[in-house]
Amino acid sequence: MRLLAVALALSVAVAGSGAAVASGADARRTASKRCLPFVLAVKPKRCSRYRGARSPIRVQMGARTPAATPPANPTPPAPTPAPAVARLGVTAREWSLVLSRAVLAAGPARVQLQNLGEDAHNLRIERVGGSARLDVPLAEAGERSEGKGTLTAGTYRVYCALPGHEAAGMRATLSVR
Protein backbone atom coordinates (compact mmCIF):
# COMPACT_ATOMS: atom_id res chain seq x y z
CA MET A 1 0.00 0.00 0.00
CA ARG A 2 2.84 2.38 0.85
CA LEU A 3 4.56 1.55 -2.41
CA LEU A 4 1.46 2.53 -4.39
CA ALA A 5 1.18 5.83 -2.51
CA VAL A 6 4.85 6.64 -3.12
CA ALA A 7 4.56 5.73 -6.80
CA LEU A 8 1.50 7.94 -7.27
CA ALA A 9 3.20 10.85 -5.48
CA LEU A 10 6.26 10.50 -7.71
CA SER A 11 4.18 10.36 -10.86
CA VAL A 12 2.34 13.53 -9.91
CA ALA A 13 5.60 15.27 -8.99
CA VAL A 14 7.35 14.21 -12.21
CA ALA A 15 4.36 15.11 -14.39
CA GLY A 16 3.99 18.50 -12.67
CA SER A 17 7.68 19.41 -12.80
CA GLY A 18 7.98 18.18 -16.39
CA ALA A 19 5.24 20.54 -17.56
CA ALA A 20 6.89 23.54 -15.95
CA VAL A 21 10.41 22.86 -17.25
CA ALA A 22 9.52 21.25 -20.56
CA SER A 23 10.68 22.81 -23.78
CA GLY A 24 10.45 22.10 -27.51
CA ALA A 25 8.76 18.83 -28.43
CA ASP A 26 8.04 17.99 -24.79
CA ALA A 27 6.08 21.22 -24.39
CA ARG A 28 3.66 20.20 -27.12
CA ARG A 29 2.75 16.94 -25.37
CA THR A 30 0.15 16.98 -22.71
CA ALA A 31 0.94 15.69 -19.25
CA SER A 32 -1.25 12.60 -19.78
CA LYS A 33 0.78 11.49 -22.82
CA ARG A 34 4.20 12.18 -21.31
CA CYS A 35 6.26 9.06 -20.34
CA LEU A 36 7.19 8.57 -16.74
CA PRO A 37 10.49 7.00 -15.63
CA PHE A 38 8.51 4.15 -14.09
CA VAL A 39 5.36 2.28 -15.03
CA LEU A 40 2.70 1.02 -12.64
CA ALA A 41 1.37 -1.97 -14.49
CA VAL A 42 1.59 -5.71 -14.67
CA LYS A 43 2.95 -5.40 -18.20
CA PRO A 44 5.47 -2.60 -18.75
CA LYS A 45 4.47 -0.18 -21.49
CA ARG A 46 6.73 1.01 -24.27
CA CYS A 47 7.46 4.68 -24.36
CA SER A 48 8.58 6.96 -27.19
CA ARG A 49 10.71 8.91 -24.79
CA TYR A 50 13.04 5.90 -24.48
CA ARG A 51 12.94 5.18 -28.24
CA GLY A 52 10.82 2.06 -28.18
CA ALA A 53 12.61 0.52 -25.22
CA ARG A 54 10.87 -0.28 -22.00
CA SER A 55 11.01 2.15 -19.13
CA PRO A 56 14.20 1.75 -17.10
CA ILE A 57 12.33 1.33 -13.81
CA ARG A 58 9.38 -1.00 -13.49
CA VAL A 59 7.15 -1.43 -10.49
CA GLN A 60 4.81 -4.35 -10.96
CA MET A 61 1.84 -4.49 -8.66
CA GLY A 62 -0.15 -7.65 -8.13
CA ALA A 63 2.23 -9.84 -10.11
CA ARG A 64 2.79 -13.39 -8.97
CA THR A 65 6.07 -14.21 -7.35
CA PRO A 66 8.05 -16.89 -9.13
CA ALA A 67 7.97 -20.35 -7.61
CA ALA A 68 10.75 -21.07 -5.20
CA THR A 69 13.58 -22.87 -6.89
CA PRO A 70 15.12 -25.83 -5.10
CA PRO A 71 18.59 -25.29 -3.69
CA ALA A 72 21.50 -26.16 -5.97
CA ASN A 73 22.86 -28.78 -3.58
CA PRO A 74 19.92 -30.22 -1.65
CA THR A 75 20.86 -31.81 1.62
CA PRO A 76 20.62 -35.60 1.59
CA PRO A 77 17.84 -37.12 3.68
CA ALA A 78 18.76 -38.05 7.22
CA PRO A 79 19.80 -41.67 7.57
CA THR A 80 17.17 -43.99 8.93
CA PRO A 81 17.86 -44.56 12.61
CA ALA A 82 18.74 -48.10 13.64
CA PRO A 83 15.88 -49.97 15.28
CA ALA A 84 15.86 -49.81 19.05
CA VAL A 85 17.59 -52.70 20.78
CA ALA A 86 15.23 -54.77 22.90
CA ARG A 87 16.72 -55.57 26.31
CA LEU A 88 16.09 -58.59 28.48
CA GLY A 89 17.50 -59.20 31.94
CA VAL A 90 17.66 -62.75 33.30
CA THR A 91 18.47 -63.55 36.90
CA ALA A 92 19.83 -67.07 37.56
CA ARG A 93 19.85 -68.84 40.91
CA GLU A 94 20.17 -72.49 41.65
CA TRP A 95 17.45 -74.17 39.67
CA SER A 96 15.46 -71.09 38.63
CA LEU A 97 15.50 -68.41 35.94
CA VAL A 98 13.60 -65.13 36.33
CA LEU A 99 13.04 -62.99 33.20
CA SER A 100 12.70 -59.21 33.49
CA ARG A 101 9.82 -59.38 30.98
CA ALA A 102 7.78 -62.08 29.27
CA VAL A 103 7.33 -60.26 25.93
CA LEU A 104 10.11 -58.73 23.83
CA ALA A 105 10.01 -56.70 20.61
CA ALA A 106 11.26 -58.45 17.47
CA GLY A 107 14.59 -57.28 16.09
CA PRO A 108 17.97 -56.66 17.66
CA ALA A 109 18.17 -57.91 21.24
CA ARG A 110 20.58 -57.60 24.13
CA VAL A 111 20.28 -60.25 26.85
CA GLN A 112 22.06 -59.87 30.17
CA LEU A 113 22.48 -62.81 32.55
CA GLN A 114 23.05 -62.01 36.24
CA ASN A 115 24.20 -65.11 38.18
CA LEU A 116 23.15 -64.78 41.83
CA GLY A 117 23.69 -68.51 42.52
CA GLU A 118 26.65 -70.47 43.81
CA ASP A 119 27.29 -72.45 40.62
CA ALA A 120 28.20 -71.24 37.12
CA HIS A 121 25.32 -70.83 34.64
CA ASN A 122 24.88 -69.91 30.99
CA LEU A 123 21.82 -69.14 28.91
CA ARG A 124 20.39 -70.34 25.62
CA ILE A 125 17.37 -68.75 23.92
CA GLU A 126 15.95 -71.07 21.21
CA ARG A 127 12.95 -70.55 18.98
CA VAL A 128 10.30 -73.25 19.42
CA GLY A 129 10.02 -75.20 16.16
CA GLY A 130 12.86 -73.28 14.53
CA SER A 131 16.60 -73.07 14.34
CA ALA A 132 17.08 -69.47 15.52
CA ARG A 133 18.94 -69.13 18.78
CA LEU A 134 20.92 -66.72 20.91
CA ASP A 135 23.56 -67.83 23.41
CA VAL A 136 24.77 -65.97 26.49
CA PRO A 137 28.22 -67.12 27.70
CA LEU A 138 28.97 -68.73 31.05
CA ALA A 139 28.74 -66.50 34.13
CA GLU A 140 30.47 -67.65 37.30
CA ALA A 141 28.86 -67.11 40.71
CA GLY A 142 28.21 -63.37 41.26
CA GLU A 143 29.18 -62.45 37.68
CA ARG A 144 27.26 -60.95 34.81
CA SER A 145 27.50 -61.91 31.12
CA GLU A 146 25.83 -60.59 28.00
CA GLY A 147 24.74 -61.86 24.57
CA LYS A 148 23.54 -59.97 21.51
CA GLY A 149 21.58 -61.13 18.47
CA THR A 150 18.43 -60.72 16.43
CA LEU A 151 15.16 -62.35 17.44
CA THR A 152 12.28 -62.83 15.00
CA ALA A 153 8.66 -63.02 16.09
CA GLY A 154 7.66 -66.27 17.76
CA THR A 155 7.86 -68.23 21.01
CA TYR A 156 11.27 -69.00 22.53
CA ARG A 157 12.53 -71.40 25.19
CA VAL A 158 14.99 -69.83 27.61
CA TYR A 159 17.15 -72.29 29.60
CA CYS A 160 20.56 -72.98 31.14
CA ALA A 161 22.39 -75.26 28.70
CA LEU A 162 24.69 -76.87 31.30
CA PRO A 163 23.98 -80.62 31.78
CA GLY A 164 21.06 -81.23 34.15
CA HIS A 165 20.29 -77.55 34.86
CA GLU A 166 17.23 -77.32 32.57
CA ALA A 167 15.80 -80.54 34.01
CA ALA A 168 16.32 -79.13 37.52
CA GLY A 169 14.04 -76.13 36.71
CA MET A 170 16.24 -73.52 35.05
CA ARG A 171 13.84 -72.77 32.16
CA ALA A 172 11.33 -70.12 31.07
CA THR A 173 9.28 -69.06 28.03
CA LEU A 174 9.68 -65.80 26.10
CA SER A 175 7.32 -64.32 23.50
CA VAL A 176 8.79 -62.14 20.75
CA ARG A 177 6.38 -59.92 18.82
Residue pairs with C-beta under 8 A, 6 or more apart in sequence:
3 59
3 61
4 40
4 61
7 38
7 40
7 59
8 40
10 38
11 36
11 38
11 40
14 36
14 37
15 31
15 34
15 36
16 31
18 26
18 31
18 34
19 31
19 34
22 29
26 34
34 49
35 47
35 48
35 49
35 50
35 55
36 55
37 55
37 56
37 57
38 55
38 57
38 58
38 59
39 45
39 47
39 54
39 55
39 57
39 58
39 59
40 59
40 61
41 60
41 61
42 60
42 61
42 62
42 63
44 54
44 55
44 58
44 60
45 54
45 55
46 52
46 53
46 54
47 53
47 54
47 55
50 56
82 108
83 107
83 108
84 105
84 107
84 108
85 107
85 108
85 109
85 110
85 148
86 104
86 105
86 106
86 107
86 108
86 109
86 110
86 151
87 100
87 109
87 110
87 111
87 112
88 99
88 100
88 101
88 104
88 109
88 110
88 111
88 112
88 174
89 99
89 100
89 111
89 112
89 114
90 97
90 98
90 99
90 100
90 111
90 112
90 113
90 114
90 123
90 136
90 158
90 172
91 97
91 98
91 100
91 114
91 116
92 113
92 114
92 115
92 116
92 117
92 121
92 123
92 139
92 160
92 170
93 116
93 117
94 117
94 118
94 119
95 165
95 168
95 169
95 170
96 169
96 170
97 123
97 158
97 159
97 160
97 170
97 171
97 172
98 172
99 158
99 172
99 174
102 173
102 174
102 175
103 174
103 175
103 176
103 177
104 151
104 174
104 175
104 176
104 177
105 176
105 177
106 151
106 152
106 153
106 176
106 177
107 150
107 151
108 148
108 149
108 150
109 134
109 148
109 149
109 150
109 151
110 146
110 147
110 148
111 123
111 125
111 134
111 136
111 146
111 147
111 148
111 149
112 136
112 144
112 145
112 146
113 121
113 122
113 123
113 136
113 139
113 144
113 145
113 146
113 147
114 139
114 144
115 121
115 139
115 140
115 141
115 142
115 143
115 144
115 145
116 142
117 141
118 141
119 141
120 138
120 139
120 140
120 141
120 162
121 138
121 139
121 160
121 162
121 165
121 170
122 135
122 136
122 137
122 138
122 139
122 145
122 160
122 161
122 162
123 135
123 136
123 147
123 158
123 159
123 160
123 161
124 133
124 134
124 135
124 136
124 158
124 159
124 160
124 161
125 133
125 134
125 135
125 136
125 147
125 151
125 156
125 157
125 158
125 174
126 132
126 133
126 156
126 157
126 159
127 133
127 151
127 152
127 154
127 155
127 156
128 154
128 155
128 156
128 157
129 154
130 154
132 151
132 152
132 154
134 147
134 148
134 149
134 151
135 147
135 161
136 145
136 146
136 147
137 145
137 147
138 145
139 145
151 176
152 176
153 176
153 177
154 176
155 173
155 174
155 175
155 176
156 173
156 174
156 175
156 176
157 171
157 172
157 173
157 174
158 171
158 172
158 173
158 174
159 165
159 166
159 170
159 171
159 172
160 166
160 170
160 171
